[in-house]
Amino acid sequence: MRPARIYADLKVFVRGYLRNPIGLFFSLFFPIILVSLFGVIFSASSSTVTLYVENFDAPSNVSAQFLTALNHTGAVEVTVVDPNGSGVDGNFTHWLAVHSHPVGLVIPRGFQQAYLSHERVNLTLYTNPGDAVSSGIAESAVAGVGNAFSFAAVNGTPLIGVTAQPVGSTLFKSIDYLVPGLVGFSILTSPMFSMVDISSSYRKDGLFRQLSLTPLTKGEWLASKILWYIVLTFLSAAIMVGIGVGLFGAHVTLSLGLVPFLVLGPFFFVSLGMLAGSLAKTPETAAVIGNVITFPMMFLAGTFFPVSLFSPPLQLVAHALPLYYVIDGMNQVMLFNNFAGALPDLAVVGIGSVVVFLAAIVAFRWRDA
Amino acid sequence: MPDAIEVDGLRKRYGPLAAVDGIRFTVPVGEVFAFLGPNGAGKTTTVEILEGLRHRSEGEVRVLGLDPWHDAARLHERIGVIPQEFRFFEKIHPREAIAYYGVLFGTRPDPERLLRLVGLSDKADARFDTLSGGQKQKLGLALALVNDPQVCFLDEPTTGLDPQARRAIWEVVRKLKAEGRTVFLTTHYLEEAELLADQVAIIHHGRIIAEGTPGEIIAAHGRSERLSVESTPALATYLRDRLGLEATARDGRVEVPMHARGDALKVLTALEASGLPWQSFSTERDTLEDVFVSLVGRMDEGELKAEGNP
């Protein structure tokens, strides 16, 4: 391996890359699109339900405190509507239905007076059986706050308290998981698709034969591709972390522990792409082999969803996928700040990279026999 | 001085088919050797074996004293190769390509000089995918010279090029020879072989059917120089009867082979004496093309046995 030759080949490859707008688009804009898209999707599916409220007791203190308490549950977000305002016109259920709002709450006139004089008072919650999730969330929030107020009124204390303690995956927001997952996604897809394509198109165009007539070795050639995809991986990881943190409020730890994964990940998948492409006889079969390897990993290695949410058989499948170890390692570092926990992953990726790199060099041929 | 290329008993089989079937030839240092043959004759297979790109099935091959397959790396430092239809990285500029090859070979090429040599200076900074076929081929030539090779292999370097581009490539080949390099050229253009080559081998169905200088091949396999007179068949009869010459009549012309220096004069004198009508006369000799067409045709008809057959 001669660094000068690797560098010269890298320069040629990068120039070709930068002079090809489509390649550049996929390498840099694709991560932006990816993280933005999934960021929006997962932020939109937050579990806060908008609860529309008709408050006939306004402006009473108790009703106002009740609504504040509802907001504080975090489960619902209260929006007060004017019972006689435009649109509602005294028919709340009709208004809810017309505007596709699944849940609505009515606080009756005399709510404060009844509460303070310890009389039973009834709140009406309109729910939509078609949206059981929102209805359920609203119902338990209202019931919970109602109970708390009931106890408070009689100066009682609930004997059984529940402290919600998040376990495992629920500790983090979806976007937190998504950032390492999507970095892993681009570590997988960008080199795999490119190398499968390069291996077959170079062969078709006789470029490998052409290079075989120079002192450049297969290892040097592959090394320069690995170097470039490491650079691209750092760039796209920076973009994705930047957007994830800046735009979607992701909480991830950035530490040096991430570096080995951003280096070994591309190392592994550039080699694997080259190996896959070399085993194929035609460009068509190369693409098929590449897809067969890539697609399961795109979805099952913890890219979009934590593997811990999978069923046990599917978890077993995930553990057989190399990308799983890249993403799991990055999760350990970025979410738990636990580099020691990432070491087993690092070992798998490191050994795997060397094996696949050597296999790729043996499998791909400069020249025909 | 040992020969630059030595080939003996070379065979390359693809299953039951022998693409190259036991050929032998040598190319002395500093000569231009043309390997001539129709498409599919085995030219490219042979040249790729010599370049170390393809493994032979049988036989001895030495290029600059090296086994091309097993000593490929050492050989490649000393040879230059321009493949058929040279292709390269689409977005690279010729100047960059030369610099790239310079680093790979550990030489310090002068891009300006090489580009000038092949006539590509005006496209030094154009992207490869915008170059014409001839310009791409010229870059292939320039790259093949980056390592200052002792032997240059050109596999059908002018196939598909316009006449001007073809002449430009020929000019470079002449310069290579003038610089003392050995050139191994495959072509199916007879004119190219005749113009450039010191030695020619004609290959057909994997076997060499003729070899030597163009002149030797024409002398051995072609018809000798002849005088051709535009006249009636009566003239042929007259020349045969009066002078004992082998005159033949065909398509309104009478042809007489010239064996001795005075033959032409004899015919022209007899022509005047005969009083027969005639329009024009010319002397004709077979070109390499005539020989090639006749040899390949005769071989296809099974008349001719290739040299060096087992």
Interface residues (C-beta under 8 A of the other chain):
Chain A: A4 R5 Y7 A8 D9 K11 V12 F13 R15 G16 R19 N20 D205 G206 L207 R209 Q210 S212 L213 T214 P215 L216 R367 D368 A369
Chain B: E51 G52 L53 R54 H55 A72 A73 H76 E77 I79 V81 P83 F86 R87 F88 F89 E90 K91 I92 E96 A97 A99 Y100 Y101 V103 L104 F105 G106 R127
